[in-house]
Amino acid sequence: MTKTQLGNEVRELMAEFLNFEPSSIPFPEEEEAPTSSMINWVDEELLREQLADSLPVANLMTWLRENYQHLPDAELLRLYHELVRDPQWQSTLGMRSSTTALNTVAVTYHPHEIKTLTGSTNAKDVDNANE
């Protein structure tokens, strides 16, 4: 028969575990959450109208940079990628790479040319016809 004897250190640990009370950590309130990533930097509807009025645009990135230079780089890049895929106009990828300096970084890319869709009307004209 094997006899096991507990030392004082083990007894102290067991006593601590028996008296353990979990501490509660309050869940952060929604209004305390950082909202910087959710900031609405630009009126995208107005931006799309301005872009439509400027068509054709030979390089969308330089157009964005010239017209919305106050925007953070991440927002400019997000807009660029969304506008390139917008079905209201024709987007054509350029053959030669280009580099554009933004606020904190310079991006090298193949620029997209944005033109009015062939055989379609301007989005504003369609809106006016529906009214």
Buried (B, 14 or more C-beta within 10 A) or exposed (E): EEEEEEEEEEEEEEEEEEEEEEEEEEEEEEEEEEEEEEEEBBEEEEBBBEBBEEBEBEBBBEBBBEBBEEBBBBBBBEBBEEBBEBEBBBBEEBEEEEEBEBEEEEBEBEBBBBEBEEEEEBBEEEEEEEE
